[in-house]
Amino acid sequence: MFSKTYRLLFIVGTAWLFDAMDVAMLSFIMPLLKTEWSLSPLQLGTVSAATSVGMIFGAVICGILADRFGRKHVLIYTLMLFSLGNLLLTVAPNVNVFILIRFITGIGLGGELPVAATVIADHYHGTQQSRMLVLADSFWAIGWLLASVLAFYVMPLVGWRVTVLLTAVTVLYALMMRRHLPVDQPSVAPARPSYKVLWQPDYRKQTLLLSALWFIVMLTYYGMFLWLPSILVMRGFTIVHSFGYTLLITVAQLPGYYLAAYLMGKLQRKTVLLIYLVGTVISVLAFSVANSDLTVLASGAWLSFFDLGAWGTLIALTPGQFPQAIRGTGMGTAQSIGRIGATIGPYMVGLLLQFKLPLTAILSVFIGFLIIGIALLAFGVHDTAPVFKGGLSHDPND
C-alpha cells in the first residue's frame, strides 16, 4: 500500500529536486565564473537571469502542451531538455554560450514544475492531493542539500564542469524512472482547450489572483535568498558562507513542509498559507535586526521554514482552482508570471543596494510585497477544499 500510494510521489518529486539542485548549483558556480571569465556585474546578472527568463517561457508553454498532448510525455521531454543543457554546459567556451545554454535549460526546468504538480493533482484527490503536493515540493530541500554537498566537497576537487556533469548523469537515472509514470487520466472536458479560457469570466479571477500570489512569493524568495548571504557578509557575518549555515537553512525547510502537509485537511489550504505568509513576515523582521551569529542563524532558519512552507502550500492550492482539462495551462500560466517576479527580485535588490539603502529598508520592501499577498489571499481567493473535523477525510477518492 505504501509503495502504491507514494511511488508516484517519489518519481514526480524529482522535478523539484533537480530544480533546486540547478538553482543552488548556479549560485555556487557564479563566483567561479566571475573569476574564470573576468565577468562584470552586468554579465553576472545576465547569467543569473537567463535561467529565469527561460523558465517564464517554459512554464506556460509546457503547461499548455501538457493539457493538449498529455502530462507524461511533456514531463519526460522537459527532463531531457534539462539534462541536455547540463551536458552542454560542461563544454561552454565562454559566457555568451553559457547564457544561451542556461536559457534553454530554463525552458525545461520551468516546464517541469507546473506539469509535475498537475500530474500529482490528477492522480490524488481531496486531502491526500493537498498533502502530496506539499510533500512533492519538499524534494526542493533535498535537492538543495545535494547541491550543497557537491559544491562544498566535490567541486573544489574536480571543478565546476565535472560537478555539473555529475548532476546530468543523475538526471539520466530519473529519466528512466519517469518511463514508468502512469498513463494520463482522461479529462472530462473537450480535448485541446484554448489558452483563452483562463481569461474568460469563469476563471479570470483565480488566474489573476494566483498569478499575483506566485509573483509575490517568487519575487520575495529569490530576492531574499539569493542576496542575503552577500549582504550579511558585507555586515561582517562570514558564517553565511559556511557549510553549517547552508545545512541549517536548508534542513529548516523540511519541518516547514511537513507541518504544512500535516495541516492539510485540518485547516483550509488558504488558512495554512495565511499562517505561513504571516510567519514569513515576522521572520523577515527578525532577520532585519539580527546582530549576532546566533540570531542570524535562528532568524534565517525560521525564514526558511515559513517561506518554503508557503511555497509548498501555494502549490497545493493552485491546481485545485482549475478543472482538469485546463489544469496544466492554469498552473503553468500562474508560475510563468511568478517567474517574472523571480527575475525581478534579485535585480531589485541590486538596484536598492546601488542606492546604498540599509538592510532593514531593503527587507521592508519585501515585507510590503508579502502584506499585499496576504491581503489578496485573505480577501480574494476562495478555497473550495472542505475541512474535516479531526483531520479525517470523507472524500471517496481520498
C-alpha positions as CSV (number, residue, x, y, z in Angstrom):
1,M,0.0,0.0,0.0
2,F,2.8,2.3,0.9
3,S,4.6,1.8,-2.4
4,K,1.4,2.2,-4.5
5,T,0.5,5.4,-2.7
6,Y,3.9,7.0,-2.6
7,R,5.6,5.6,-5.7
8,L,4.2,8.4,-8.0
9,L,5.3,11.0,-5.4
10,F,8.9,9.8,-5.4
11,I,9.0,9.7,-9.2
12,V,7.5,13.1,-9.8
13,G,9.2,14.7,-6.8
14,T,12.5,14.6,-8.8
15,A,11.2,17.6,-10.7
16,W,11.5,19.8,-7.6
17,L,14.8,18.0,-6.6
18,F,16.5,18.9,-9.9
19,D,15.1,22.4,-10.0
20,A,16.6,23.1,-6.5
21,M,19.9,21.4,-7.5
22,D,20.1,23.6,-10.5
23,V,19.3,26.9,-8.7
24,A,21.7,26.1,-5.9
25,M,24.5,24.9,-8.1
26,L,24.3,28.1,-10.2
27,S,24.6,30.2,-7.1
28,F,27.7,28.2,-6.1
29,I,29.2,28.4,-9.6
30,M,28.7,32.1,-10.3
31,P,31.7,33.3,-8.2
32,L,33.9,30.8,-10.1
33,L,32.6,32.0,-13.4
34,K,33.3,35.6,-12.4
35,T,36.9,34.7,-11.8
36,E,37.4,32.4,-14.8
37,W,35.9,34.7,-17.4
38,S,36.5,38.1,-15.7
39,L,32.8,38.9,-15.7
40,S,31.4,42.3,-15.0
41,P,28.4,42.7,-12.5
42,L,26.1,43.1,-15.5
43,Q,27.3,39.9,-17.2
44,L,27.0,38.1,-13.9
45,G,23.4,39.4,-13.5
46,T,22.6,38.2,-17.0
47,V,23.9,34.7,-16.2
48,S,21.6,34.6,-13.2
49,A,18.6,35.9,-15.1
50,A,19.0,33.7,-18.2
51,T,17.5,30.6,-16.5
52,S,14.6,32.6,-15.0
53,V,13.7,34.0,-18.4
54,G,13.8,30.5,-19.9
55,M,11.5,29.3,-17.1
56,I,9.0,32.0,-17.8
57,F,8.5,30.6,-21.3
58,G,8.9,27.0,-20.3
59,A,6.1,27.2,-17.6
60,V,3.4,28.5,-19.8
61,I,4.3,26.6,-23.0
62,C,4.7,23.2,-21.3
63,G,1.6,23.7,-19.2
64,I,-0.4,24.2,-22.5
65,L,1.3,21.2,-24.1
66,A,0.5,19.0,-21.1
67,D,-3.2,19.7,-21.4
68,R,-3.1,19.1,-25.2
69,F,-0.7,16.1,-25.5
70,G,-0.5,14.5,-22.1
71,R,1.4,15.1,-18.9
72,K,3.7,12.1,-19.1
73,H,5.3,12.9,-22.4
74,V,5.8,16.6,-21.6
75,L,7.3,15.7,-18.2
76,I,9.8,13.3,-19.9
77,Y,10.8,15.8,-22.6
78,T,11.4,18.7,-20.1
79,L,13.8,16.5,-18.2
80,M,15.6,15.5,-21.4
81,L,16.0,19.2,-22.3
82,F,17.3,20.0,-18.8
83,S,19.8,17.0,-19.0
84,L,21.0,18.1,-22.4
85,G,21.5,21.6,-21.2
86,N,23.7,20.4,-18.3
87,L,25.8,18.3,-20.6
88,L,26.3,21.2,-23.0
89,L,27.3,23.5,-20.0
90,T,30.4,21.3,-19.4
91,V,31.9,22.4,-22.7
92,A,30.7,26.0,-22.8
93,P,33.7,28.0,-24.1
94,N,32.6,31.5,-23.0
95,V,30.0,33.4,-21.1
96,N,27.7,34.1,-24.1
97,V,27.4,30.4,-24.9
98,F,26.8,29.7,-21.2
99,I,24.0,32.2,-21.1
100,L,22.3,30.7,-24.2
101,I,22.5,27.2,-22.7
102,R,21.1,28.4,-19.4
103,F,18.1,30.0,-21.2
104,I,17.4,26.6,-23.0
105,T,17.9,24.7,-19.7
106,G,15.4,27.2,-18.1
107,I,12.7,26.2,-20.6
108,G,13.0,22.6,-19.4
109,L,13.1,23.5,-15.7
110,G,10.3,26.0,-15.9
111,G,8.1,23.4,-17.7
112,E,8.8,20.7,-15.3
113,L,7.3,22.1,-12.1
114,P,3.8,23.1,-13.2
115,V,3.4,19.8,-15.2
116,A,4.7,17.8,-12.2
117,A,2.2,19.5,-9.9
118,T,-0.5,18.8,-12.4
119,V,0.4,15.0,-12.5
120,I,0.1,14.9,-8.7
121,A,-3.2,16.8,-8.8
122,D,-4.6,14.4,-11.4
123,H,-3.8,11.2,-9.6
124,Y,-4.6,12.1,-6.0
125,H,-7.8,13.7,-4.6
126,G,-9.2,15.5,-1.6
127,T,-6.9,15.9,1.4
128,Q,-4.4,13.4,0.0
129,Q,-3.9,15.6,-3.1
130,S,-3.0,18.7,-1.0
131,R,-0.6,16.7,1.2
132,M,1.1,15.0,-1.7
133,L,1.6,18.4,-3.5
134,V,3.3,19.8,-0.4
135,L,5.4,16.7,0.1
136,A,6.4,16.8,-3.6
137,D,7.6,20.4,-3.0
138,S,9.7,19.2,0.0
139,F,12.0,17.5,-2.5
140,W,13.3,21.0,-3.2
141,A,15.1,21.0,0.2
142,I,16.7,17.6,-0.7
143,G,17.9,18.9,-4.0
144,W,19.5,22.0,-2.3
145,L,21.2,19.7,0.2
146,L,22.7,17.5,-2.5
147,A,23.9,20.6,-4.4
148,S,25.5,22.0,-1.3
149,V,27.4,18.7,-0.6
150,L,28.7,18.7,-4.2
151,A,29.6,22.4,-4.0
152,F,31.5,22.2,-0.7
153,Y,33.2,18.8,-1.0
154,V,33.3,17.8,-4.7
155,M,33.6,21.0,-6.7
156,P,36.9,22.1,-5.0
157,L,38.5,18.8,-6.2
158,V,37.2,18.4,-9.7
159,G,36.0,21.9,-10.8
160,W,32.5,23.2,-11.7
161,R,32.3,21.5,-15.1
162,V,32.8,17.9,-13.8
163,T,30.4,18.7,-11.0
164,V,27.7,19.8,-13.4
165,L,28.4,16.6,-15.4
166,L,27.7,14.6,-12.3
167,T,24.3,16.2,-11.9
168,A,23.5,15.5,-15.6
169,V,24.3,11.8,-15.0
170,T,21.9,11.8,-12.0
171,V,19.2,13.2,-14.2
172,L,19.5,10.2,-16.6
173,Y,18.5,7.9,-13.7
174,A,15.4,10.0,-13.1
175,L,14.6,9.9,-16.8
176,M,14.5,6.1,-16.6
177,M,12.2,6.3,-13.6
178,R,9.7,8.6,-15.5
179,R,9.2,6.0,-18.1
180,H,7.1,4.2,-15.5
181,L,4.8,7.1,-14.9
182,P,1.1,6.1,-15.1
183,V,-0.9,6.8,-18.2
184,D,-2.6,10.2,-18.1
185,Q,-6.1,10.1,-16.6
186,P,-8.7,11.1,-19.2
187,S,-10.2,14.6,-18.9
188,V,-14.0,15.1,-18.6
189,A,-13.8,18.2,-20.7
190,P,-13.3,18.5,-24.5
191,A,-9.8,18.0,-25.8
192,R,-7.4,20.7,-26.9
193,P,-8.6,23.5,-24.6
194,S,-7.7,27.1,-25.6
195,Y,-5.4,29.2,-23.5
196,K,-8.0,32.0,-23.8
197,V,-10.3,30.1,-21.5
198,L,-8.2,31.2,-18.5
199,W,-9.3,34.8,-19.2
200,Q,-13.0,34.1,-19.5
201,P,-15.3,35.1,-16.7
202,D,-15.4,31.7,-15.1
203,Y,-11.6,31.5,-14.5
204,R,-10.3,35.1,-14.9
205,K,-10.4,35.9,-11.2
206,Q,-8.5,32.9,-10.0
207,T,-6.0,33.2,-12.8
208,L,-5.2,36.8,-11.9
209,L,-5.1,36.2,-8.1
210,L,-3.0,33.1,-8.2
211,S,-0.6,34.7,-10.7
212,A,-0.2,37.7,-8.4
213,L,0.5,35.4,-5.4
214,W,3.1,33.4,-7.4
215,F,4.7,36.6,-8.5
216,I,5.0,37.8,-4.9
217,V,6.1,34.5,-3.4
218,M,8.8,34.0,-6.1
219,L,10.0,37.7,-6.0
220,T,10.5,37.6,-2.3
221,Y,12.1,34.2,-2.2
222,Y,14.6,34.7,-4.9
223,G,15.3,38.3,-3.9
224,M,16.0,37.4,-0.3
225,F,17.7,34.0,-0.5
226,L,20.0,34.9,-3.4
227,W,21.1,38.2,-2.0
228,L,21.0,37.8,1.8
229,P,24.3,35.8,2.1
230,S,26.2,38.6,0.2
231,I,24.5,41.3,2.3
232,L,25.3,39.6,5.5
233,V,28.9,39.1,4.6
234,M,29.1,42.9,3.9
235,R,27.9,43.3,7.5
236,G,30.6,41.0,8.8
237,F,28.7,37.8,9.2
238,T,31.1,35.5,7.3
239,I,29.3,32.5,8.9
240,V,26.8,32.5,6.0
241,H,29.5,31.2,3.6
242,S,30.0,28.1,5.8
243,F,28.5,24.6,5.1
244,G,26.9,24.7,8.6
245,Y,24.9,27.8,7.7
246,T,23.8,26.3,4.4
247,L,22.9,23.0,6.0
248,L,20.8,24.6,8.8
249,I,18.9,26.9,6.4
250,T,18.1,24.0,4.1
251,V,17.2,21.5,6.8
252,A,14.9,24.0,8.4
253,Q,12.7,23.9,5.2
254,L,11.8,20.2,5.8
255,P,9.7,20.6,9.0
256,G,8.1,23.6,7.4
257,Y,6.9,21.4,4.5
258,Y,5.9,18.5,6.8
259,L,3.9,20.7,9.1
260,A,2.0,22.2,6.2
261,A,1.3,18.7,4.9
262,Y,0.0,17.7,8.3
263,L,-2.3,20.7,8.5
264,M,-3.9,19.9,5.2
265,G,-7.4,18.7,5.9
266,K,-7.3,20.0,9.4
267,L,-7.4,23.6,8.1
268,Q,-8.3,25.0,4.7
269,R,-5.3,25.4,2.4
270,K,-6.0,29.2,2.3
271,T,-5.7,29.4,6.1
272,V,-2.5,27.4,6.1
273,L,-1.0,29.7,3.5
274,L,-2.0,32.8,5.5
275,I,-0.3,31.4,8.6
276,Y,2.9,30.7,6.6
277,L,2.9,34.2,4.9
278,V,2.4,35.9,8.3
279,G,5.2,33.7,9.7
280,T,7.4,34.8,6.8
281,V,6.8,38.5,7.6
282,I,7.7,38.0,11.2
283,S,10.8,36.1,10.3
284,V,11.9,38.8,7.9
285,L,11.5,41.4,10.7
286,A,13.6,39.2,13.0
287,F,16.3,38.8,10.3
288,S,16.5,42.5,9.7
289,V,17.5,43.2,13.3
290,A,19.8,40.1,13.8
291,N,23.1,41.3,15.2
292,S,25.0,38.1,16.1
293,D,25.8,34.8,14.5
294,L,23.2,33.1,16.7
295,T,20.4,35.5,15.8
296,V,21.3,35.3,12.1
297,L,21.2,31.5,12.2
298,A,17.9,31.4,14.2
299,S,16.0,34.0,12.2
300,G,17.4,32.6,8.9
301,A,16.2,29.1,9.9
302,W,12.7,30.5,10.7
303,L,12.6,32.4,7.5
304,S,13.5,29.3,5.5
305,F,10.8,27.3,7.5
306,F,8.0,29.7,6.7
307,D,8.9,30.9,3.2
308,L,9.4,27.5,1.7
309,G,6.3,26.2,3.6
310,A,4.3,29.0,2.0
311,W,5.6,27.9,-1.4
312,G,4.6,24.3,-0.8
313,T,1.1,25.4,0.4
314,L,0.6,27.6,-2.7
315,I,1.5,24.6,-4.9
316,A,-1.2,22.6,-3.0
317,L,-3.8,25.4,-3.5
318,T,-3.2,26.3,-7.2
319,P,-4.1,23.1,-9.2
320,G,-7.5,22.7,-7.5
321,Q,-8.6,26.2,-8.7
322,F,-8.8,24.9,-12.3
323,P,-10.6,21.9,-13.8
324,Q,-8.5,19.0,-15.1
325,A,-8.8,19.9,-18.7
326,I,-7.0,23.3,-18.2
327,R,-5.1,22.5,-15.1
328,G,-1.7,22.4,-16.8
329,T,-2.4,25.6,-18.6
330,G,-3.6,27.3,-15.4
331,M,-0.7,26.1,-13.3
332,G,1.8,26.9,-16.0
333,T,0.5,30.4,-16.5
334,A,0.5,31.3,-12.8
335,Q,4.0,30.0,-12.4
336,S,5.2,31.7,-15.6
337,I,4.0,35.1,-14.2
338,G,5.6,34.1,-10.9
339,R,8.9,33.6,-12.7
340,I,8.8,37.2,-13.8
341,G,8.9,38.0,-10.1
342,A,11.8,35.6,-9.6
343,T,13.7,37.5,-12.3
344,I,12.9,41.0,-10.9
345,G,13.6,40.2,-7.3
346,P,17.4,39.8,-7.4
347,Y,17.7,42.8,-9.8
348,M,15.6,44.9,-7.4
349,V,17.9,44.1,-4.5
350,G,20.9,45.1,-6.6
351,L,19.3,48.4,-7.5
352,L,18.4,49.2,-3.9
353,L,22.0,48.4,-2.9
354,Q,23.2,50.8,-5.5
355,F,21.2,53.5,-3.7
356,K,23.0,52.4,-0.5
357,L,19.8,51.5,1.3
358,P,20.4,49.7,4.6
359,L,19.3,46.0,5.0
360,T,16.3,47.0,7.1
361,A,15.0,49.2,4.3
362,I,15.5,46.5,1.6
363,L,13.7,43.9,3.7
364,S,10.9,46.3,4.4
365,V,10.2,46.3,0.6
366,F,9.8,42.5,0.7
367,I,7.5,42.8,3.8
368,G,5.4,45.3,1.8
369,F,5.0,42.7,-1.1
370,L,4.2,40.0,1.4
371,I,1.5,42.1,3.1
372,I,-0.1,42.7,-0.4
373,G,0.0,38.9,-0.9
374,I,-1.7,38.3,2.4
375,A,-4.5,40.8,1.5
376,L,-5.0,39.2,-1.9
377,L,-5.2,35.8,-0.4
378,A,-7.5,36.7,2.5
379,F,-10.0,38.8,0.6
380,G,-9.7,37.4,-3.0
381,V,-9.1,33.7,-3.1
382,H,-11.9,31.3,-2.5
383,D,-10.7,27.8,-1.3
384,T,-13.2,25.1,-2.1
385,A,-11.4,22.4,-0.1
386,P,-13.5,21.2,2.8
387,V,-12.2,21.0,6.4
388,F,-12.6,17.6,8.1
389,K,-13.0,17.6,11.8
390,G,-10.3,15.6,13.5
391,G,-8.3,15.6,10.3
392,L,-10.2,12.7,8.8
393,S,-11.2,12.9,5.2
394,H,-14.5,11.5,3.9
395,D,-13.7,12.2,0.3
396,P,-14.5,8.9,-1.6
397,N,-11.4,9.5,-3.7
398,D,-9.1,10.0,-0.8
